[in-house]
Amino acid sequence: MATSTHTVTNQPPPLVGYDVFTADRALTEAVERHLPLEVLDGARQELSTLGTTAGSAQAQDWGALANEYPPKLRTHDRYGNRIDHVDYHPAYHRLLGHAVTNGLTNAWGRPGGHVRRAAGFLVWTQTDAGHGCPLSMTHAAVPALRTDPELAAVWEPKLTSQVYEGEELLRPAAEKTGVLFGMAMTEKQGGSDVRANTTAATPLDAPGEYLLTGHKWFCSAPMSDGFLVLAQAPGGLTCFLVPRVLDDGTRNVFMIQRLKDKLGNKSNASSEVEFNGTWARRVGEEGRGVRTIIGMVAATRLDCVVGSAGLMRQAVAQAVHHAAYRSAFGGVLIDKPLMRNVLADLALESEAATTLAMRLAAAYDSDSQAERAFLRIAVPAAKYWVTKRCTPVTAEALECLGGNGYVEESGMPRLLRESPLNSIWEGSGNVQALDVLRALQREPQALNAFLEEVGTARGADHRLDGAIKDLLAELADLDGIEARARRLVERMALVLQGSLLVRWAPAAVADAFCASRLGGDRGSAFGTLPHTLDLASVVERARAVV
């Protein structure tokens, strides 16, 4: 009797057709914890609607298509005229448009706005991370522009608008309801050392107006309506607003020399641009460019944390989903003790990242000086640690799918290629560690706020108490502080995560985190947690039930 050779068995169904938001217990609990009661019900409904779209087969297909067909640069038209235009696949516009209309550039000035937006950003990142770049920069441009009330009055309503006009041809911002923003800070000779920039700003007769000349090494989302740019004015490094289209409808001089061929983040265009007599409007005072733009940088650094938490969540959800359906060696993988240990270890990392990201978003919603001081240290520490954990988590989650995970169709390779980006963007690991040291040395109120936050959980877990004690000893020792900055910042981030989980996570999660991350009871690889822990509960909590 003939048998079929193409019957598909023992393969999990696709992880689609589910609500990405409500399936994430760590995230839903954080939203309930941090949002004011008067907006909670509405926010939950908004996020559930967004989560249902994010988990749909259509949205997941948008993400795949936007990466399979990356942006294309057209420097000239058929007649030889310079046009500097980037074409995107329609799927990219579907993703970005859906994000804008769902408020992912609108956090400022509404109750619980940053928590709501961060939760939505974490959810929607799980469709595609590339288009999160213009979303983040548009959102983050607001605090920088607020240093100039006149500019803010014109641009902020358009930046926070929930109208997407990105598919249309570039035209003056005055004619648009909604706009997108980018930034251009780094140059080939300096990188993160922006004070080494050589782009020159020449003042014009009109107050606040300049012409820029120079070459920017990284300018992301070059089809945006406006950009915040750093350049050397007569008074020193200064922040400027550069529109793509001038008020009279003519194109500003904005020459896109090439698009970067990146490891990942394929759906998003990152470019090199040249300015040659490019019109710009000064933002803030001459010589205070870093201070002016730092509000934007802080907000985008938080998005790096949130985005990495989203990538980790999707990677872990895929791994747990696969293990719940795949059988091997006489049973379902999720029930195998060793696989359960791996999945639980990954789930701990994901939940700790989500809990920390949402705590930072809640601090952004507060007007408290103590919360502002807390953010000064907590944001770079979280940016350092959470973004660094993203790559090993994603790689291990891919391995949980075996050979299937190494195949492009699984989506896991795209997550893995994306995973290092947030650690590099907006200042790599050393920059974040040194920024924490700078805050420790110059802003004692920031350390006080940080220690008060972690100390809230003192007495609840002896391993956390021991970790806090050891951290205080490290902070008191200034010998060789720069060389051991990474070690110090790692401990700060872990202690903060442990404090948050002890207060807010289920006992099984907090116990496993403190035992492994603070108590040292684990090996160097994932899947080396103490076998006596309640690992089944940790894994079940991380499962996205379709």
QUIRA-V54577 format. One record per residue. N is the residue number from 1. PHI is phi in radians with two decimals (none if undefined). BURIAL is + if it has 16 or more other C-alpha atoms within 10 Angstrom, else -. Layout:
N | PHI | BURIAL
N | PHI | BURIAL
This chain:
1 | none | -
2 | -1.30 | -
3 | -2.09 | -
4 | -1.29 | -
5 | -1.70 | -
6 | -2.15 | -
7 | -1.33 | -
8 | -1.54 | -
9 | -2.33 | -
10 | 1.01 | -
11 | -2.02 | -
12 | -1.21 | -
13 | -1.24 | -
14 | -1.08 | -
15 | -1.48 | +
16 | -2.43 | +
17 | 1.30 | -
18 | -2.42 | +
19 | -1.62 | +
20 | -1.06 | +
21 | -1.28 | +
22 | -1.20 | +
23 | -1.33 | +
24 | -1.80 | +
25 | -1.19 | +
26 | -1.06 | +
27 | -1.27 | +
28 | -1.10 | +
29 | -1.17 | -
30 | -1.14 | +
31 | -1.08 | +
32 | -1.13 | -
33 | -1.29 | -
34 | -1.75 | +
35 | -1.55 | +
36 | -1.06 | -
37 | -1.03 | -
38 | -1.20 | -
39 | -2.00 | -
40 | -1.12 | +
41 | -1.08 | -
42 | -1.12 | -
43 | -1.15 | +
44 | -1.06 | +
45 | -1.16 | -
46 | -1.05 | +
47 | -1.22 | +
48 | -1.19 | +
49 | -1.10 | +
50 | -1.10 | +
51 | -1.12 | +
52 | -1.16 | +
53 | -1.16 | +
54 | -1.04 | +
55 | -1.53 | +
56 | -1.36 | +
57 | -1.10 | -
58 | -1.13 | -
59 | -1.15 | +
60 | -1.13 | +
61 | -1.20 | -
62 | -0.97 | +
63 | -1.09 | +
64 | -1.14 | +
65 | -1.17 | +
66 | -1.09 | +
67 | -1.59 | +
68 | -1.24 | -
69 | -2.10 | -
70 | -1.23 | +
71 | -1.07 | +
72 | -2.16 | -
73 | -1.63 | +
74 | -2.07 | +
75 | -1.35 | +
76 | -2.34 | -
77 | -1.49 | -
78 | -1.13 | -
79 | -1.67 | -
80 | 1.66 | -
81 | -1.37 | -
82 | -1.26 | -
83 | -2.14 | +
84 | 0.84 | +
85 | -2.06 | +
86 | -1.97 | +
87 | -1.66 | -
88 | -2.00 | +
89 | -1.15 | +
90 | -0.93 | -
91 | -1.09 | +
92 | -1.07 | +
93 | -1.14 | +
94 | -1.08 | +
95 | -1.13 | +
96 | -1.18 | +
97 | -1.11 | +
98 | -1.14 | +
99 | -1.13 | +
100 | -1.12 | +
101 | -1.19 | -
102 | -1.70 | +
103 | 1.46 | +
104 | -1.42 | +
105 | -2.06 | +
106 | -2.20 | +
107 | -2.07 | +
108 | -1.36 | +
109 | 1.47 | -
110 | -2.10 | -
111 | -0.98 | +
112 | 1.10 | +
113 | -1.07 | +
114 | -1.29 | +
115 | -1.16 | +
116 | -1.08 | +
117 | -1.19 | +
118 | -1.07 | +
119 | -1.10 | +
120 | -1.14 | +
121 | -1.12 | +
122 | -1.10 | +
123 | -1.18 | +
124 | -1.29 | +
125 | -0.99 | +
126 | -1.33 | +
127 | -1.56 | +
128 | -2.97 | +
129 | -1.55 | +
130 | -1.07 | +
131 | -1.28 | +
132 | -1.17 | +
133 | -1.12 | +
134 | -1.11 | +
135 | -1.05 | +
136 | -1.14 | +
137 | -1.18 | +
138 | -1.12 | +
139 | -1.06 | +
140 | -1.41 | +
141 | -1.20 | +
142 | -1.02 | +
143 | -1.08 | +
144 | -1.17 | +
145 | -1.18 | +
146 | -1.19 | +
147 | -1.24 | +
148 | -2.18 | -
149 | -0.96 | -
150 | -1.15 | -
151 | -1.16 | +
152 | -1.05 | +
153 | -1.09 | -
154 | -1.43 | -
155 | -1.63 | +
156 | -1.02 | +
157 | -1.05 | -
158 | -1.38 | +
159 | -1.16 | +
160 | -1.63 | +
161 | -1.09 | +
162 | -1.82 | +
163 | -1.95 | +
164 | -1.81 | +
165 | -2.15 | +
166 | -1.22 | +
167 | -1.38 | -
168 | -1.43 | -
169 | -1.11 | -
170 | -1.03 | +
171 | -2.64 | +
172 | -0.97 | +
173 | -1.05 | +
174 | -1.08 | +
175 | -1.60 | -
176 | -1.97 | -
177 | -1.48 | +
178 | -2.19 | +
179 | -2.31 | +
180 | -2.08 | +
181 | -2.16 | +
182 | -2.21 | +
183 | -2.53 | +
184 | -2.47 | +
185 | -1.95 | +
186 | -1.41 | +
187 | -2.31 | +
188 | -1.09 | -
189 | -1.52 | -
190 | -2.19 | -
191 | 1.09 | +
192 | -1.15 | +
193 | -1.43 | -
194 | -1.17 | +
195 | -1.21 | +
196 | -1.51 | +
197 | -1.00 | +
198 | -2.02 | +
199 | -0.96 | +
200 | -1.79 | +
201 | -2.04 | +
202 | -1.80 | +
203 | -1.15 | +
204 | -1.75 | -
205 | -1.17 | -
206 | -1.26 | -
207 | -1.02 | -
208 | 1.42 | -
209 | -1.80 | +
210 | -2.51 | +
211 | -2.02 | +
212 | -1.80 | +
213 | -2.40 | +
214 | 2.87 | +
215 | -2.24 | +
216 | -1.76 | +
217 | -1.35 | +
218 | -2.34 | +
219 | -2.36 | +
220 | -1.54 | +
221 | 0.96 | +
222 | -1.21 | +
223 | -1.58 | +
224 | -1.22 | +
225 | -1.41 | +
226 | -2.65 | +
227 | -2.45 | +
228 | -1.64 | +
229 | -2.28 | +
230 | -1.74 | +
231 | -2.65 | +
232 | -1.52 | +
233 | -1.60 | +
234 | -0.95 | -
235 | -1.60 | -
236 | 2.03 | +
237 | -1.09 | +
238 | -2.37 | +
239 | -1.65 | +
240 | -2.34 | +
241 | -1.79 | +
242 | -2.01 | +
243 | -1.43 | +
244 | -1.22 | +
245 | -2.13 | +
246 | -1.39 | +
247 | -1.05 | -
248 | -1.48 | -
249 | 1.64 | -
250 | -1.41 | -
251 | -1.32 | +
252 | -1.19 | +
253 | -1.30 | +
254 | -2.58 | +
255 | -1.57 | +
256 | -1.46 | +
257 | -1.41 | +
258 | -2.94 | +
259 | -1.74 | +
260 | -1.27 | +
261 | -1.63 | -
262 | -1.65 | -
263 | -1.02 | -
264 | -2.41 | +
265 | 0.98 | +
266 | -1.16 | +
267 | -1.23 | +
268 | -1.73 | +
269 | -1.51 | +
270 | -1.98 | +
271 | -2.33 | +
272 | -1.80 | +
273 | -2.25 | +
274 | -2.07 | +
275 | -1.87 | +
276 | -2.55 | +
277 | 1.31 | +
278 | -1.46 | +
279 | -1.26 | +
280 | -2.53 | +
281 | -1.96 | +
282 | -1.14 | +
283 | -2.05 | +
284 | 1.39 | +
285 | -1.52 | +
286 | -1.05 | +
287 | 1.43 | +
288 | -2.11 | +
289 | -1.13 | +
290 | -1.14 | +
291 | -1.07 | +
292 | -1.19 | +
293 | -1.52 | +
294 | -1.13 | -
295 | -1.12 | +
296 | -1.17 | +
297 | -1.10 | +
298 | -1.07 | +
299 | -1.20 | +
300 | -1.26 | +
301 | -1.13 | +
302 | -1.09 | +
303 | -1.14 | +
304 | -1.08 | +
305 | -1.15 | +
306 | -1.11 | +
307 | -1.10 | +
308 | -1.15 | +
309 | -1.08 | +
310 | -1.15 | +
311 | -1.10 | +
312 | -1.09 | +
313 | -1.06 | +
314 | -1.16 | +
315 | -1.09 | +
316 | -1.19 | +
317 | -1.05 | +
318 | -1.14 | +
319 | -1.14 | +
320 | -1.15 | +
321 | -1.04 | +
322 | -1.04 | +
323 | -1.17 | +
324 | -1.28 | +
325 | -1.98 | -
326 | -1.53 | +
327 | -1.87 | +
328 | -2.78 | -
329 | 0.95 | -
330 | 1.54 | -
331 | -3.00 | -
332 | -1.26 | +
333 | -1.02 | +
334 | -1.12 | +
335 | -1.60 | -
336 | -1.36 | -
337 | -0.95 | -
338 | -1.25 | -
339 | -1.14 | +
340 | -1.05 | +
341 | -1.11 | +
342 | -1.10 | +
343 | -1.10 | +
344 | -1.13 | +
345 | -1.08 | +
346 | -1.13 | +
347 | -1.10 | +
348 | -1.05 | +
349 | -1.10 | +
350 | -1.15 | +
351 | -1.14 | +
352 | -1.08 | +
353 | -1.15 | +
354 | -1.11 | +
355 | -1.10 | +
356 | -1.20 | +
357 | -1.02 | +
358 | -1.28 | +
359 | -1.14 | +
360 | -1.15 | +
361 | -1.08 | +
362 | -1.12 | +
363 | -1.13 | +
364 | -1.12 | +
365 | -1.37 | +
366 | -1.64 | -
367 | -1.64 | -
368 | -1.19 | -
369 | -1.13 | -
370 | -1.11 | +
371 | -1.19 | +
372 | -1.10 | +
373 | -1.15 | +
374 | -1.03 | +
375 | -1.09 | +
376 | -1.02 | +
377 | -1.74 | +
378 | -1.18 | +
379 | -1.16 | +
380 | -1.13 | +
381 | -1.14 | +
382 | -1.17 | +
383 | -1.02 | +
384 | -1.06 | +
385 | -1.44 | +
386 | -1.10 | +
387 | -1.18 | +
388 | -1.25 | +
389 | -1.35 | +
390 | -1.08 | +
391 | -1.16 | +
392 | -1.10 | +
393 | -1.11 | +
394 | -1.14 | +
395 | -1.12 | +
396 | -1.20 | +
397 | -1.11 | +
398 | -1.02 | +
399 | -1.12 | -
400 | -1.08 | +
401 | -1.54 | +
402 | 1.10 | -
403 | -1.07 | -
404 | -1.04 | +
405 | -1.28 | +
406 | -1.48 | +
407 | -1.60 | -
408 | -0.97 | -
409 | -1.05 | -
410 | -1.24 | +
411 | 1.48 | +
412 | -1.19 | +
413 | -1.04 | +
414 | -1.15 | +
415 | -1.08 | +
416 | -1.15 | +
417 | -1.15 | +
418 | -1.33 | +
419 | -1.08 | +
420 | -1.36 | +
421 | -1.02 | +
422 | -1.15 | +
423 | -1.29 | +
424 | -1.61 | +
425 | -1.14 | +
426 | 1.05 | +
427 | 1.73 | +
428 | -1.28 | +
429 | -0.99 | +
430 | -1.12 | -
431 | -1.08 | +
432 | -1.17 | +
433 | -1.09 | +
434 | -1.18 | +
435 | -1.16 | +
436 | -1.08 | +
437 | -1.03 | +
438 | -1.06 | -
439 | -1.15 | +
440 | -1.07 | +
441 | -1.42 | -
442 | -1.88 | -
443 | -2.29 | -
444 | -1.04 | -
445 | -1.14 | +
446 | -1.19 | +
447 | -1.12 | +
448 | -1.04 | -
449 | -1.15 | +
450 | -1.11 | +
451 | -1.17 | +
452 | -1.14 | -
453 | -1.12 | +
454 | -1.21 | +
455 | -1.25 | +
456 | -1.03 | -
457 | -1.70 | +
458 | -1.03 | +
459 | 1.60 | -
460 | -1.53 | -
461 | -2.65 | +
462 | -1.16 | -
463 | -1.27 | +
464 | -1.15 | +
465 | -1.03 | +
466 | -1.15 | -
467 | -1.19 | +
468 | -1.12 | +
469 | -1.06 | -
470 | -1.13 | -
471 | -1.12 | +
472 | -1.07 | -
473 | -1.16 | -
474 | -1.14 | +
475 | -1.15 | -
476 | -1.40 | -
477 | -1.75 | -
478 | -1.58 | -
479 | -1.19 | -
480 | 1.10 | -
481 | -1.09 | -
482 | -1.20 | -
483 | -1.14 | -
484 | -1.88 | -
485 | -1.08 | +
486 | -1.09 | +
487 | -1.05 | -
488 | -1.14 | +
489 | -1.17 | +
490 | -1.02 | +
491 | -1.13 | +
492 | -1.07 | +
493 | -1.14 | +
494 | -1.15 | +
495 | -1.12 | +
496 | -1.13 | +
497 | -1.07 | +
498 | -1.07 | +
499 | -1.08 | +
500 | -1.15 | +
501 | -1.21 | +
502 | -1.07 | +
503 | -1.36 | -
504 | -2.15 | +
505 | -1.52 | +
506 | -1.03 | -
507 | -0.99 | -
508 | -1.11 | +
509 | -1.23 | +
510 | -1.06 | +
511 | -1.09 | +
512 | -1.16 | +
513 | -1.15 | +
514 | -1.15 | +
515 | -1.12 | +
516 | -1.57 | +
517 | -1.53 | +
518 | -1.89 | +
519 | -1.57 | -
520 | 1.33 | -
521 | -1.59 | -
522 | -2.90 | +
523 | -1.59 | -
524 | -1.52 | -
525 | -1.76 | -
526 | -1.16 | +
527 | 1.55 | +
528 | -2.09 | +
529 | -1.26 | +
530 | -1.02 | -
531 | -1.24 | -
532 | -1.41 | -
533 | -1.32 | +
534 | -1.45 | +
535 | -1.28 | +
536 | -1.08 | +
537 | -1.17 | -
538 | -1.11 | +
539 | -1.19 | +
540 | -1.08 | +
541 | -1.11 | +
542 | -1.46 | +
543 | -1.32 | +
544 | -1.63 | +
545 | -1.46 | +
546 | -1.51 | -
